[in-house]
């Protein structure tokens, strides 16, 4: 037993030392190998963020007219109908929205026209929202109701502005990608083009997880050409366990030296199912009708002109009809025409 034990004790430390030495050598080799890669990643990320900041600094104003066409799966059509969205559901073809988005970086305006598929559904819905630097404005031109307040009642149309691929939510892209939970994971190929690939991953015990993947063209200007969003819910609604959205640029347009923006894009939404499967829910096609970058925008662009008869409230709780005494029948008979939201001039 002593000999056996001695043999065991004698061999084990040497084996351990050899293994430890081997592990140390491997670790040293990996360190020597990975440190330059990590340094390169940091340099690439700094270059990328600097390029994005420069790109954003080139944009003083944007005035864009664009169209969205949405195609729905049968499941989504039924869901919308159950939620009283029947008027947004043409029997054939897409739902259509027309937009005007204008901003000078601080102030903004968004006009939205929903084009009903049938004449018997009445005038198209038309809403306007804006921020003039001090107050937020809203007008529903079809219902003739509106408000102006110091605090916003909602986000500044992140859902619509996302198609221009210069923001992530309400933040400029350079600011969003500089956050600590965003990692540069390398470069990849997207439709034959070399792209930087960055990933944001977040975990929330109450809501679940979400992963966002950003694809930026590696051409020095770094325009974002794909945005992927995937969320897995903490409490699945079986058979669905989450959602996946892909927003991919299909065509770019030059808007000045060193600046390109999307001219056409496609947004696809899928339901995530158990077993790594997914089910298509909708596709939205984005197309630019006209875009002007760094054109002068008058202050009046960002202040809504409420029409006579509109019922308007403010943040003090006061509400009144514009133009004094209100006659509902007369107002409906003389409702302002719905704007076409057509481009205003040559490109």
N, C-alpha and C positions, 0 to 999 in steps of 0.2 A: 504494500500500500504506500509505504514511504517512497519507494523507487518510482512507483507509478505516479504518486503525487508529485515527487520531485520533477519527473519528466514533464508532467502537465504544467507545473509552475514554471519550469525552465523554458518550455516552448512558448507558452502563452504571452509573456511580456514581449518576446522578440516578434512574434506574429503581430501583436498589437502595435508595436513600434513601427514595424514594416508597413502595416496598413495605415497607421497614422502618417508616416512619412509619405506614402503614396498619395493619401488624401490631401496632405499639405501641398505636395507637388501639383496635384490636379487643381487645387484651389488657387495656387499661385499662377498656374497656367491660365486658368479661367479669368483671374483678375487681370493679368497682363493682356489677355484677349479682349475682355469685356470693357475694361476701362476706356480704351480708345473708342469703342462702339458707343458707350454711354456718353462720352464727351462729344462724339459726333452727333448723337441724338439731340443733346442739349444745344449744340451749335445749329443743327438743322431747325430745331424748334424756335430758337431765337431769330434765325433768319426768316422763318415762316411768319412769326408774329410781327416782326418789323415790316415785312412785305405787306401784311394785312393792314397794319396801321397806316402805312403809306397809301395803300389803295383806298382806304376809307377817307384819308385826308384829301384825296383828289375829288371827292364828291361833296359839293357845297349844297346843291339842291337836286331833287328828283321830282319830276312830274310825269307820271306814267298812267296810261290808259291800257287796261288789259281785260281779257275775257277768260272765264273759267267755264268748262263744260264737264259736267259730272255724270258718270255712268254708274248705275247701282246694280248690285245683285238682287235676285228676287227676295232673299231674306232681308236685305236692307230696305227694299221698297216696302215690304210689309211692316217693318219696324217703324219707318218714317210715317206710314199711314196710321199706325196705331198711336203715334205721338202727335197726331193732328198736323202732319206735314203734307197732307194730300195735295195741296196746291203746288208743291214743289216736285210732284211726280208726274211727268208726262207719260202717256201710255207707251210711247215709243221715243227713242232717242234720248239725248241728255237733258238734264236741267242746265240752264244757262244763267250766268251772272256776269254783269258788266261792272267794272270798277274804274274809279280814278283815285290814285294815291299820289299825294303831293306832300313833300316835307323839305324843310331847310335844316334838318338835324335836330331842331328843338320843337318847332311848331309842325303840325301835320294836319292833313285832311284826308278823309276817306269817304267817297260816295259809292253807294252800292245799289245796283238795279237788278232785281230778280225778274226775269222775263218768263211770264206764264206761257205755257204751251198752247192754250186755247183762248180765243177771243171772249168766250162767255164767262171768263173768270175775272173780268174787270181790268182796270188799269194795272200795269206792272207795279210791284212794290218798289219803293225807292226811299232809301235812308241816307242821311248825311251825318257824319261825325267829324269833329275837328277840335284842335287845341291851339289857341292863339298865343301861347306863352304864359297866360294867366288863368284863362277859363276854358272849360270843356263845353262843347256845344253838341246838341243832338236834335235831329229833325226827322220825323216820319212824315214824308210828304203825302202819302196816301191817306193816313189817318189824321193828318194835320195836328200832331202833338209834338212837343219838343221840350228841351230844358237847356239851361246854361248854368254851370256850377263851377266852384273852385276845385272840387275834388272829382276825379274820374269815377264813373260808375262801371268801368270795365277796362280791359286792356286795349292798347292802341292798335287794334286790328293786327295782332301778331299772326293770326291765321292767314290773312291775305298777304301781308308783307313778306312772309316766309318765302314766297316764290321768287323774290329778288335775290335770295341766297346771300344776304349781307348781314343777317342777324341770326341769333339763336334766342328765341323768345323776345324779350325786350332789350337784350344786350347786343352791342356790336359784336361781330364775330371775333375780332381780335381780343376783346375783353373776355368773352365766354371761353375761348380756347386757351387763355392764359391761366385759368383756374387750376388748382392743384389736383383736382380729381380727373383731369384730362391728360391722357398719355399719348405721346407719339409712338405708334407701334410699327412704324416703318413705311415703306412704299409698296404700292400695289398697282395692278393694271386694271383700268376701267374702260371698256369699249376701245381698247387699243391705245389708251393714253396713260402715261405714268402719273400717279397721284400720291400725295402724302395721305396717310391714313391715321386719324386720331380717334381715340375712343374715350368716352365718359361712361363710367359705371357707378350707379348709386343703389344702395339697399335701404329700404324703409320697412321696419317690422309691421307697420300698420297698412301700408299700401302695396308693398312688394318691391320688386327690383325694376330698374330701367337701364337700358344701354343705348347710348347714342353714338353712332359712327359717322365721322365727317370725312369726306373725300375731297381733297383740295388739289387742283391741277398743279403739277410741279413745273411751272413754266416761268416762274419769277413774279407773276402777278397774283398767283395763288387763288384764283376764283374757286368757290365751292361748287362742285358739279354733282355731288350726291349727298343726301342727308338721310340716314337710316335711324329710325326710332323703334325700339322694341321694349315693351313692358310686360312683365309677368306679375299678375295680381297676387296679393297675399291671400285673398279669399277667392279662389276660382269660381266662375259662373259656368260650371260644366254644361256642355263639353268644352266651352271656351276657357282658356287659362290666361289669356292676355291679348295684346294687339301688336301688330307690326306695320310700320309705315315706311315707304320708300319714296323719296322725292328726288327725281333724277332730271338733270338738265339735258335737253335733247338738241338745243341749238343756242349758240351765243351770238351776241351782237356787240360791235365795238362802239363805245360811247365816249371816246376821247383817248388821248395818249395813255397807254398802259392800263386802260379800264375796259373790261368786258362784263356784260351782264346777260342774264338769260333772256332769250327771245321766245323760247318754247321749253316747257318742262312737263313731266308726267308725275302725278302723285298716286301711289297705289296703297290701299289699306287692306290688311288681311287679319282675320281672327286666328290666333294661335290656339291649336287644339292639343289634346294629350297625344303623346307619342311623336312629338316633333313634327306634327303635321300642321297645315294651315289652310284656311278657306278664304278665297277672295271675297271682298265686300264692296269695294268701290274703286273707280279710277277717275281722277280729275285731270283734265288737260288744260294747261296754262299757255296762253299765247298773248304776246304783246301787240297791241294795236298801234301804240305810239309811246316812245319814251324820250324825254328831254332831260339831260343832265347839265346842271349848272346854269340853267336859264333863270332869269330874274323872276321871282314870285312876289307879287304885291301882298301887302299885309291883309287886304280884303279877302284873299284866297282862304285864309284860316279863320275867318269870322262868318258864321252862317247868317244869312239874311232871312229871317222868319217871315213867311207870307202873311197877308191879312187873313184873319180868321183862325190862325194857328193858336192852339192852347199851349202856353209856354209857362213852365215853372222854373224857380231858381232855388238855391240852397238855403234860403231863408224861410221856405215854405210858401212863399207867395206864388200865385198863379193867376194868369189873366189871358184873355184872348187879344191877339195882336189886332189893332185897329179899333179897339173899343167894343161897342155893343156887338153881340154875337147872334147871328141868325144862321142856324145849322143848314136849313134848306138852301139859302142863298150861297153859303160857303161851299157846299158840295156841288152846287151847279156851276160855280166859278172856280173849281179846284185848279191850281196851277198845273200846267202840262208837265208830264214826266220827262225830265231831260234824257237825251239820247245817250249821253256819256260817250260821244264820239270824239276822236282826236281833233285837236284845235287848229292844226296847221301842218305844213310840210315837215318831214323829218329832217 
